[in-house]
């Protein structure tokens, strides 16, 4: 199998292969012995170890069982599944416009019961007004040179965000105070956005925390991420949208969210920070 055209996907495959090789070596067995135990050819073991052939879930389970490392199988299986789609290039997602990107997560949003969202740059999509979303998505479309379907993308985002009004779902947001201050739109639009944020804080199924500039931090500001239940994380960067599903990865982000939450102002203190940002717009 030739190298994957995405260097990040290829690296993920090589990392997985390296972990399997280490497990075999730690068990003190050769590739031939592992092949005999698993009931496949020695060449298959070699191809898997050298990232020439991606293993199936069953292959990983058999490999770990043969090496008495069955406790490592869940993480390895998750890594195997995400290697092909964990680092999805935004250019590919957005090549037909931004509307499709907004709609692509609709099913996931409907299936999730608990959302944990940390943002350090912009108001979370869940909490955006149409005006703020229009300004932000217009900037993204212009920067990336994608088809101009911003109005359709905003409408799709607003439809998707109706999940927020479903009381059966819980939402916990942690925002850096900078999110309230970054000016990505007109003063009037930003004022409406901050007013909407104050209104959302009244919802029973929504918790909003804001980390003040003045807070002595337990952890540093991080790139934006969203945790869906306890099974999946979306972590965005400039060039990619990473989907993380390994239990150890999800646990790491959950721990980061908990640490970030500890320094967040809530209730009246959070409202005061928003009010201060509103006053600065005058």
KEMAR-219973 format. One line per 8 residues: number of its first residue (from 1); their letters; for each residue x negated, y, z of N, C-alpha, C. Coordinates in Angstrom, 2 decimals, padded with zeros to 5 digits, m for minus. Example, Ala and Ser with C-alpha at 12.3 -4.5 7.8 and 13.67 -1.06 7.14 Angstrom:
KEMAR-219973
1 = as = m013.19,m005.69,007.80,m012.30,m004.50,007.80,m013.20,m003.30,007.80  m012.85,m002.25,007.08,m013.67,m001.06,007.14,m012.90,000.03,007.87
***
This chain:
KEMAR-219973
1 = xxxxxxxx = m000.84,m001.18,000.00,000.00,000.00,000.00,m000.88,001.23,000.00  m000.68,002.17,m000.96,m001.51,003.38,m000.99,m001.20,004.29,000.19  m002.11,005.22,000.52,m001.84,006.16,001.60,m000.56,006.94,001.34  000.16,007.26,002.40,001.38,008.03,002.25,001.03,009.43,001.78  001.85,010.04,000.91,001.54,011.39,000.42,001.53,012.45,001.51  002.23,012.19,002.61,002.18,013.10,003.75,001.05,012.69,004.67  000.09,013.59,004.88,m001.05,013.25,005.74,m000.60,012.96,007.17  000.46,013.65,007.62,000.93,013.43,008.99,001.55,012.06,009.15
9 = xxxxxxxx = 002.29,011.62,008.13,002.88,010.27,008.18,001.79,009.22,008.13  000.79,009.43,007.27,m000.31,008.49,007.18,m001.06,008.40,008.49  m001.29,009.54,009.14,m001.98,009.53,010.43,m001.16,008.78,011.48  000.16,008.96,011.46,001.01,008.25,012.41,000.90,006.75,012.21  000.84,006.33,010.95,000.70,004.90,010.65,m000.66,004.38,011.14  m001.68,005.18,010.91,m003.02,004.76,011.35,m003.12,004.71,012.87  m002.47,005.66,013.54,m002.47,005.65,015.00,m001.78,004.40,015.53  m000.66,004.04,014.91,000.07,002.84,015.33,m000.79,001.60,015.12
17 = xxxxxxxx = m001.43,001.54,013.95,m002.30,000.40,013.66,m003.43,000.31,014.68  m003.99,001.46,015.05,m005.06,001.47,016.03,m004.61,000.99,017.40  m003.41,001.35,017.78,m002.87,000.90,019.07,m002.67,m000.62,019.08  m002.17,m001.14,017.96,m001.98,m002.60,017.87,m003.33,m003.32,017.93  m004.33,m002.76,017.27,m005.66,m003.36,017.29,m006.22,m003.38,018.72  m006.05,m002.28,019.44,m006.54,m002.21,020.82,m005.83,m003.21,021.71  m004.53,m003.39,021.49,m003.78,m004.36,022.30,m004.31,m005.76,022.07  m004.61,m006.08,020.80,m005.15,m007.41,020.49,m006.51,m007.60,021.15
25 = xxxxxxxx = m007.37,m006.58,021.03,m008.71,m006.70,021.61,m008.65,m006.79,023.14  m007.75,m006.01,023.74,m007.61,m006.08,025.20,m007.15,m007.47,025.65  m006.39,m008.14,024.78,m005.92,m009.49,025.10,m007.01,m010.52,024.90  m008.11,m010.14,024.25,m009.23,m011.05,024.04,m008.99,m012.11,023.00  m008.16,m011.81,021.99,m007.92,m012.79,020.92,m008.30,m012.18,019.58  m008.64,m013.05,018.64,m009.04,m012.60,017.31,m007.81,m012.40,016.43  m008.03,m011.78,015.29,m006.93,m011.61,014.34,m006.39,m012.95,013.86  m007.30,m013.94,013.71,m006.86,m015.26,013.28,m006.01,m015.91,014.37
33 = xxxxxxxx = m006.45,m015.81,015.62,m005.68,m016.41,016.71,m004.30,m015.75,016.84  m004.27,m014.44,016.69,m002.99,m013.75,016.75,m002.07,m014.22,015.64  m002.63,m014.40,014.44,m001.82,m014.85,013.30,m001.23,m016.23,013.57  m002.02,m017.11,014.16,m001.53,m018.46,014.46,m000.38,m018.40,015.46  m000.55,m017.59,016.50,000.48,m017.47,017.53,001.77,m016.89,016.94  001.61,m015.92,016.06,002.78,m015.24,015.48,003.38,m016.01,014.31  002.63,m016.97,013.76,003.14,m017.76,012.65,003.09,m017.06,011.32  002.07,m016.20,011.13,001.89,m015.56,009.83,000.43,m015.66,009.41
41 = xxxxxxxx = 000.11,m015.14,008.24,m001.25,m015.28,007.71,m002.21,m014.32,008.40  m003.50,m014.70,008.40,m004.51,m013.82,008.97,m004.59,m012.50,008.20  m004.34,m012.57,006.90,m004.40,m011.36,006.09,m003.33,m010.36,006.50  m002.18,m010.88,006.96,m001.12,m009.97,007.42,m001.59,m009.21,008.66  m002.23,m009.89,009.58,m002.76,m009.21,010.76,m003.73,m008.12,010.35  m004.58,m008.43,009.39,m005.57,m007.46,008.93,m004.90,m006.26,008.27  m003.90,m006.52,007.43,m003.21,m005.42,006.75,m002.52,m004.50,007.75  m001.91,m005.09,008.77,m001.24,m004.27,009.78,m002.25,m003.45,010.56
49 = xxxxxxxx = m003.36,m004.08,010.97,m004.37,m003.38,011.76,m005.06,m002.26,011.00  m005.09,m002.37,009.69,m005.77,m001.37,008.87,m004.80,m000.42,008.18  m003.55,m000.42,008.68,m002.51,000.49,008.18,m002.26,000.33,006.70  m002.46,m000.88,006.20,m002.17,m001.17,004.80,m000.72,m001.60,004.61  m000.16,m002.21,005.64,001.22,m002.66,005.60,001.91,m002.22,006.89  003.01,m001.43,006.80,003.70,m001.03,008.02,004.42,m002.23,008.63  004.26,m002.49,009.91,004.90,m003.65,010.52,006.40,m003.42,010.73  007.14,m004.49,010.77,008.56,m004.40,011.11,008.70,m004.38,012.63
57 = xxxxxxxx = 009.89,m004.10,013.09,010.12,m004.15,014.54,009.82,m005.55,015.07  010.24,m006.56,014.30,010.00,m007.95,014.72,008.51,m008.25,014.78  007.74,m007.70,013.84,006.29,m007.90,013.85,005.67,m007.33,015.12  006.12,m006.14,015.50,005.57,m005.50,016.69,005.93,m006.30,017.94  007.16,m006.77,018.02,007.56,m007.59,019.17,006.72,m008.85,019.26  006.51,m009.51,018.12,005.71,m010.73,018.10,004.27,m010.44,018.49  003.73,m009.36,017.97,002.34,m008.96,018.27,002.17,m008.74,019.77  003.07,m007.97,020.36,002.97,m007.68,021.79,003.18,m008.93,022.64
65 = xxxxxxxx = 004.08,m009.78,022.21,004.33,m011.03,022.93,003.09,m011.91,022.92  002.43,m011.98,021.76,001.23,m012.81,021.62,000.08,m012.28,022.49  000.11,m010.97,022.74,m000.97,m010.34,023.51,m000.58,m010.09,024.96  000.56,m010.65,025.38,001.05,m010.45,026.74,001.17,m008.96,027.06  001.68,m008.20,026.11,001.84,m006.75,026.28,003.25,m006.34,025.86  004.23,m007.14,026.24,005.60,m006.88,025.81,006.14,m005.55,026.32  005.58,m005.06,027.43,006.05,m003.79,027.98,005.72,m002.61,027.07  004.77,m002.80,026.14,004.39,m001.72,025.23,005.22,m001.72,023.94
73 = xxxxxxxx = 006.01,m002.74,023.74,006.76,m002.87,022.49,007.74,m001.72,022.23  008.53,m001.28,023.23,009.50,m000.20,022.94,008.87,001.06,022.38  007.75,001.51,022.99,007.08,002.71,022.49,006.54,002.49,021.07  005.96,001.33,020.84,005.38,001.06,019.52,006.45,000.96,018.45  007.58,000.38,018.78,008.68,000.27,017.81,009.21,001.66,017.47  009.36,002.50,018.50,009.82,003.86,018.25,008.82,004.63,017.38  007.53,004.44,017.66,006.49,005.10,016.86,006.55,004.63,015.41  006.81,003.34,015.23,006.89,002.78,013.88,008.05,003.39,013.11
81 = xxxxxxxx = 009.18,003.53,013.77,010.37,004.07,013.10,010.21,005.54,012.75  009.53,006.28,013.62,009.43,007.71,013.37,008.26,008.07,012.47  007.38,007.13,012.17,006.21,007.48,011.37,006.57,007.96,009.98  007.70,007.48,009.46,008.10,007.88,008.11,008.94,009.14,008.10  009.50,009.52,009.26,010.39,010.68,009.23,010.15,011.65,010.37  009.13,011.41,011.21,008.91,012.28,012.37,008.45,013.66,011.97  007.79,013.78,010.84,007.23,015.05,010.43,007.81,015.42,009.07  009.08,015.80,009.08,009.79,016.09,007.84,009.45,017.51,007.41
89 = xxxxxxxx = 008.94,017.63,006.20,008.53,018.95,005.74,009.75,019.84,005.54  009.68,021.07,006.12,010.78,022.00,005.98,011.05,022.32,004.50  010.00,022.33,003.72,010.21,022.65,002.30,011.15,021.66,001.64  010.99,020.37,001.99,011.87,019.36,001.40,013.29,019.51,001.94  013.43,019.80,003.23,014.75,019.97,003.81,015.47,021.18,003.23  014.69,022.21,002.91,015.29,023.47,002.52,015.31,023.70,001.01  014.83,022.73,000.23,014.68,022.99,m001.20,016.02,023.28,m001.89  017.12,022.79,m001.31,018.42,023.06,m001.90,019.18,024.12,m001.11
97 = xxxxxxxx = 018.44,024.87,m000.27,019.07,025.92,000.51,019.19,025.56,001.97  019.59,026.53,002.77,019.64,026.35,004.21,020.93,025.71,004.70  022.00,025.78,003.92,023.27,025.19,004.35,023.12,023.71,004.61  022.45,023.02,003.71,022.28,021.58,003.86,021.53,021.25,005.14  020.56,022.08,005.50,019.80,021.86,006.72,020.70,021.97,007.94  021.61,022.95,007.94,022.53,023.11,009.07,023.46,021.91,009.20  023.88,021.38,008.07,024.84,020.28,008.08,024.19,018.94,008.40  022.88,018.85,008.23,022.19,017.56,008.38,022.22,017.03,009.80
105 = xxxxxxxx = 022.44,017.90,010.78,022.43,017.46,012.18,023.83,017.33,012.76  024.85,017.49,011.92,026.23,017.47,012.41,026.59,016.21,013.17  026.27,015.05,012.62,026.60,013.79,013.29,025.87,013.65,014.62  024.60,014.04,014.63,023.82,013.96,015.86,024.45,014.83,016.95  024.89,016.01,016.58,025.50,016.92,017.55,026.78,016.31,018.13  027.54,015.62,017.29,028.79,015.03,017.76,028.54,013.83,018.67  027.43,013.14,018.48,027.14,011.94,019.25,026.49,012.24,020.61  025.86,013.40,020.72,025.10,013.73,021.92,026.02,014.22,023.03
113 = xxxxxxxx = 025.77,013.77,024.25,026.55,014.19,025.41,025.84,015.26,026.24  024.50,015.21,026.26,023.73,016.17,027.04,022.63,016.78,026.17  022.66,018.11,026.05,021.66,018.84,025.28,020.79,019.64,026.25  019.47,019.53,026.10,018.55,020.38,026.84,017.72,021.14,025.81  017.79,022.47,025.86,017.19,023.30,024.82,016.25,024.32,025.46  015.01,024.35,025.00,014.05,025.35,025.43,013.65,026.18,024.22  013.68,027.51,024.37,013.28,028.38,023.27,012.34,029.46,023.78  011.35,029.76,022.98,010.39,030.80,023.33,010.35,031.92,022.30
121 = xxxxxxxx = 011.16,031.81,021.24,011.03,032.77,020.15,012.35,033.43,019.75  013.39,032.65,019.51,014.66,033.22,019.05,015.81,032.66,019.88  016.95,033.32,019.83,018.14,032.83,020.51,018.47,031.45,019.96  018.78,030.47,020.80,019.09,029.13,020.30,020.23,029.16,019.29  020.14,028.31,018.29,021.18,028.27,017.26,022.57,028.09,017.84  022.68,027.29,018.90,023.96,027.06,019.56,024.62,028.36,020.00  023.79,029.35,020.38,024.29,030.56,021.03,024.28,031.77,020.12  023.97,031.58,018.84,023.84,032.72,017.93,025.20,033.24,017.46
129 = xxxxxxxx = 025.28,034.55,017.32,026.43,035.17,016.67,026.24,035.09,015.16  027.30,035.26,014.37,027.13,035.26,012.92,026.14,036.33,012.45  026.18,037.51,013.08,025.28,038.59,012.66,023.83,038.25,012.92  023.53,037.74,014.10,022.16,037.36,014.44,021.70,036.22,013.55  022.55,035.21,013.35,022.19,034.08,012.51,021.92,034.52,011.08  022.71,035.47,010.58,022.50,035.98,009.22,021.13,036.63,009.10  020.78,037.47,010.07,019.48,038.14,010.03,018.34,037.14,010.09  018.46,036.15,010.99,017.39,035.17,011.16,017.25,034.29,009.92
137 = xxxxxxxx = 018.35,033.74,009.43,018.29,032.84,008.28,017.88,033.58,007.01  018.25,034.85,006.91,017.80,035.64,005.75,016.29,035.79,005.77  015.74,036.01,006.96,014.29,036.13,007.10,013.61,034.82,006.72  014.18,033.70,007.17,013.60,032.39,006.86,013.66,032.11,005.36  014.81,032.39,004.75,014.97,032.15,003.31,013.99,032.99,002.50  013.82,034.25,002.90,012.89,035.13,002.19,011.46,034.65,002.35  011.08,034.25,003.57,009.71,033.80,003.83,009.39,032.53,003.05  010.34,031.62,002.99,010.08,030.33,002.36,010.45,030.30,000.88
145 = xxxxxxxx = 011.13,031.32,000.41,011.51,031.35,m000.99,012.54,030.30,m001.34  013.46,030.02,m000.43,014.50,029.02,m000.67,015.68,029.67,m001.36  016.57,028.86,m001.96,017.78,029.43,m002.57,018.56,030.26,m001.56  019.14,031.36,m002.03,019.84,032.28,m001.14,021.27,031.80,m000.91  021.44,030.95,000.09,022.79,030.51,000.46,023.03,030.82,001.94  022.51,031.97,002.37,022.55,032.32,003.78,023.97,032.37,004.32  024.90,032.96,003.56,026.27,033.07,004.06,026.88,031.70,004.29  026.62,030.76,003.37,027.12,029.40,003.54,026.43,028.71,004.72
153 = xxxxxxxx = 025.12,028.97,004.88,024.37,028.36,005.99,024.87,028.88,007.33  025.18,030.17,007.40,025.70,030.74,008.65,027.06,030.13,008.98  027.91,030.00,007.95,029.23,029.39,008.18,029.07,027.95,008.67  028.11,027.22,008.09,027.88,025.83,008.51,027.36,025.80,009.95  026.50,026.74,010.31,025.99,026.79,011.69,027.12,027.08,012.67  028.00,027.99,012.33,029.10,028.31,013.23,030.04,027.12,013.40  030.28,026.38,012.31,031.11,025.17,012.43,030.43,024.14,013.32  029.15,023.96,013.11,028.38,023.01,013.90,028.40,023.38,015.38
161 = xxxxxxxx = 028.36,024.68,015.65,028.28,025.15,017.03,029.59,025.05,017.79  030.64,024.64,017.12,031.91,024.45,017.83,031.80,023.35,018.88  030.76,022.52,018.76,030.52,021.48,019.75,030.33,022.09,021.14  029.93,023.35,021.19,029.68,024.02,022.47,030.96,024.14,023.29  032.10,024.22,022.63,033.38,024.39,023.33,033.98,023.08,023.80  033.30,021.97,023.51,033.77,020.66,023.95,033.32,020.42,025.38  034.24,020.46,026.31,033.89,020.33,027.71,033.29,018.99,028.09  033.41,017.99,027.21,032.84,016.68,027.50,031.33,016.65,027.30
169 = xxxxxxxx = 030.80,017.70,026.71,029.35,017.79,026.47,028.74,018.85,027.37  027.52,018.57,027.80,026.83,019.48,028.70,025.64,020.11,027.99  025.39,021.38,028.29,024.30,022.12,027.65,023.48,022.83,028.73  022.18,022.65,028.66,021.28,023.36,029.56,020.24,024.08,028.71  020.21,025.41,028.82,019.30,026.22,028.03,018.27,026.90,028.95  017.04,026.92,028.51,016.00,027.70,029.16,015.37,028.60,028.10  015.46,029.91,028.31,014.94,030.90,027.36,013.81,031.68,028.01  012.80,031.95,027.25,011.79,032.92,027.70,012.40,034.32,027.60
177 = xxxxxxxx = 012.04,035.21,028.52,012.58,036.57,028.48,012.28,037.25,027.15  011.18,036.88,026.51,010.82,037.47,025.21,011.93,037.30,024.18  012.69,036.20,024.29,013.78,035.94,023.35,014.79,037.09,023.37  014.98,037.69,024.54,015.93,038.79,024.68,015.40,040.09,024.09  014.11,040.14,023.87,013.47,041.40,023.48,013.03,041.44,022.02  012.73,040.27,021.45,012.30,040.26,020.05,013.40,040.83,019.18  013.06,041.79,018.32,014.04,042.47,017.48,014.00,041.87,016.07  014.88,040.94,015.82,014.97,040.29,014.52,016.12,040.82,013.68
185 = xxxxxxxx = 016.82,041.81,014.22,018.00,042.35,013.56,018.19,043.80,014.02  019.26,044.42,013.59,019.51,045.80,014.01,019.85,045.85,015.49  019.76,047.04,016.07,020.08,047.21,017.49,021.53,046.83,017.76  022.42,047.18,016.85,023.84,046.87,017.03,024.07,045.36,017.03  023.41,044.66,016.11,023.56,043.21,016.02,022.97,042.54,017.24  021.82,043.06,017.72,021.18,042.48,018.89,022.04,042.72,020.13  022.66,043.88,020.22,023.53,044.16,021.36,024.71,043.19,021.38  025.28,042.93,020.22,026.40,041.97,020.13,025.93,040.58,020.52
193 = xxxxxxxx = 024.70,040.23,020.11,024.16,038.91,020.44,023.95,038.77,021.95  023.40,039.77,022.57,023.16,039.71,024.01,024.49,039.70,024.77  025.49,040.43,024.28,026.81,040.40,024.90,027.43,039.02,024.79  027.23,038.37,023.65,027.74,037.01,023.46,027.06,036.05,024.42  025.78,036.24,024.62,025.03,035.38,025.55,025.60,035.50,026.96  025.94,036.73,027.36,026.56,036.92,028.68,027.90,036.19,028.77  028.66,036.21,027.69,029.95,035.52,027.69,029.82,034.02,027.76  028.84,033.49,027.06,028.62,032.04,027.05,028.28,031.53,028.44
201 = xxxxxxxx = 027.63,032.36,029.24,027.22,031.94,030.57,028.41,031.64,031.48  029.61,032.06,031.07,030.81,031.79,031.86,031.37,030.39,031.60  030.91,029.72,030.55,031.43,028.39,030.23,030.99,027.39,031.28  031.91,026.53,031.70,031.63,025.58,032.76,030.61,024.51,032.36  030.54,024.20,031.08,029.65,023.12,030.62,028.30,023.65,030.12  028.05,024.93,030.37,026.81,025.56,029.87,026.03,026.15,031.04  024.73,025.84,031.10,023.83,026.44,032.08,022.73,027.18,031.32  022.51,028.43,031.69,021.50,029.25,031.02,020.51,029.76,032.06
209 = xxxxxxxx = 019.24,029.50,031.81,018.17,030.02,032.65,017.21,030.84,031.80  016.67,031.90,032.36,015.75,032.77,031.63,014.47,032.91,032.46  013.35,032.59,031.84,012.05,032.68,032.53,011.54,034.12,032.41  011.49,034.85,033.52,011.08,036.26,033.46,009.60,036.41,033.11  009.28,037.57,032.51,007.87,037.88,032.25,007.05,037.81,033.53  007.66,038.24,034.63,006.93,038.38,035.89,006.76,037.08,036.66  007.39,036.00,036.19,007.35,034.73,036.91,005.94,034.13,036.86  005.44,033.68,038.02,004.20,032.91,038.02,004.54,031.52,037.55
217 = xxxxxxxx = 003.95,031.12,036.47,004.41,029.94,035.75,003.79,028.66,036.29  004.63,027.60,036.27,004.12,026.26,036.55,003.53,025.65,035.29  004.11,026.03,034.13,003.61,025.58,032.82,003.64,026.75,031.86  002.91,026.65,030.80,002.75,027.71,029.82,003.97,027.77,028.87  004.19,028.90,028.19,005.24,028.95,027.17,004.91,027.95,026.05  005.92,027.28,025.57,005.74,026.22,024.58,006.55,026.50,023.32  006.25,025.82,022.22,007.11,025.91,021.05,008.51,025.37,021.38  009.49,025.85,020.66,010.88,025.46,020.87,011.08,023.96,020.71
225 = xxxxxxxx = 011.94,023.39,021.57,012.30,021.98,021.41,013.70,021.74,021.97  014.34,020.68,021.47,015.67,020.27,021.93,015.64,018.79,022.26  016.19,018.43,023.42,016.28,017.03,023.83,017.74,016.60,023.71  017.98,015.53,022.97,019.31,014.98,022.78,019.47,013.76,023.69  020.33,013.90,024.70,020.46,012.86,025.72,019.06,012.50,026.24  018.76,011.24,026.34,017.41,010.82,026.75,016.78,009.98,025.67  017.14,010.24,024.40,016.72,009.35,023.32,015.95,010.01,022.20  016.00,011.34,022.11,015.45,011.98,020.91,015.08,013.43,021.21
233 = xxxxxxxx = 013.97,013.87,020.59,013.53,015.25,020.72,013.29,015.82,019.33  013.76,017.04,019.11,013.40,017.79,017.92,012.45,018.90,018.34  011.26,018.91,017.80,010.24,019.91,018.12,009.83,020.59,016.82  010.09,021.89,016.70,009.87,022.60,015.45,008.55,023.36,015.45  007.91,023.34,014.29,006.73,024.16,014.05,006.96,024.94,012.76  005.99,025.74,012.37,006.17,026.57,011.18,006.38,025.73,009.92  005.67,024.60,009.81,005.71,023.84,008.57,006.49,022.54,008.66  007.05,022.23,009.81,007.67,020.91,009.92,008.70,020.86,011.03
241 = xxxxxxxx = 009.55,019.84,010.94,010.50,019.53,012.01,010.19,018.13,012.48  009.67,018.01,013.67,009.26,016.70,014.17,010.40,016.07,014.97  010.69,014.82,014.66,011.67,014.04,015.40,010.92,013.00,016.21  011.04,013.07,017.53,010.29,012.20,018.42,011.26,011.27,019.14  010.98,009.97,019.07,011.90,009.00,019.67,011.22,008.01,020.59  009.90,008.04,020.69,009.23,007.12,021.60,009.65,007.47,023.04  010.01,006.48,023.83,010.42,006.77,025.21,009.41,007.62,025.97  008.12,007.38,025.78,007.11,008.16,026.49,007.10,009.61,026.03
249 = xxxxxxxx = 007.38,009.85,024.74,007.45,011.21,024.22,008.66,011.95,024.78  009.81,011.28,024.77,011.02,011.90,025.29,010.84,012.24,026.77  010.22,011.32,027.52,009.99,011.55,028.94,009.05,012.74,029.15  008.05,012.89,028.29,007.12,014.01,028.40,007.84,015.34,028.22  008.69,015.42,027.20,009.44,016.65,026.96,010.46,016.91,028.07  011.07,015.84,028.58,012.01,016.01,029.69,011.30,016.57,030.91  010.06,016.12,031.15,009.28,016.63,032.27,008.92,018.10,032.05  008.57,018.44,030.82,008.26,019.83,030.51,009.48,020.72,030.72
257 = xxxxxxxx = 010.64,020.23,030.29,011.87,021.02,030.45,012.16,021.25,031.92  011.96,020.23,032.74,012.21,020.36,034.17,011.26,021.39,034.79  010.00,021.36,034.39,009.02,022.33,034.92,009.38,023.75,034.48  009.76,023.91,033.23,010.13,025.22,032.73,011.39,025.73,033.43  012.31,024.81,033.73,013.56,025.19,034.39,013.31,025.73,035.78  012.28,025.21,036.44,012.02,025.60,037.83,011.72,027.09,037.97  011.15,027.68,036.93,010.82,029.10,037.01,011.85,030.01,036.39  013.01,029.47,036.01,014.02,030.25,035.30,014.97,030.95,036.27
265 = xxxxxxxx = 015.25,032.21,035.97,016.27,032.95,036.72,017.65,032.53,036.24  018.60,032.47,037.17,019.95,032.04,036.83,020.97,032.97,037.47  022.21,032.81,037.05,023.28,033.59,037.64,023.07,035.09,037.50  023.24,035.82,038.62,023.13,037.27,038.60,021.74,037.73,038.16  020.70,036.98,038.55,019.34,037.37,038.17,019.15,037.27,036.66  019.71,036.23,036.04,019.61,036.08,034.58,020.41,037.17,033.88  021.60,037.47,034.42,022.42,038.53,033.83,021.70,039.88,033.91  020.97,040.09,034.97,020.22,041.34,035.12,019.15,041.47,034.04
273 = xxxxxxxx = 018.49,040.37,033.72,017.48,040.39,032.66,018.12,040.71,031.31  019.29,040.16,031.05,019.99,040.44,029.79,020.43,041.91,029.76  020.93,042.39,030.90,021.34,043.78,030.97,020.17,044.72,030.71  019.00,044.35,031.24,017.81,045.17,030.99,017.45,045.19,029.51  017.58,044.04,028.85,017.29,043.99,027.41,018.30,044.83,026.64  019.57,044.80,027.07,020.59,045.62,026.43,020.26,047.11,026.58  019.85,047.49,027.78,019.52,048.90,028.02,018.37,049.38,027.17  017.45,048.48,026.86,016.27,048.86,026.08,016.62,049.15,024.63
281 = xx = 017.83,048.77,024.21,018.24,048.98,022.82,018.68,050.41,022.58  018.93,051.17,023.64,019.41,052.55,023.50,018.33,053.44,022.91
***
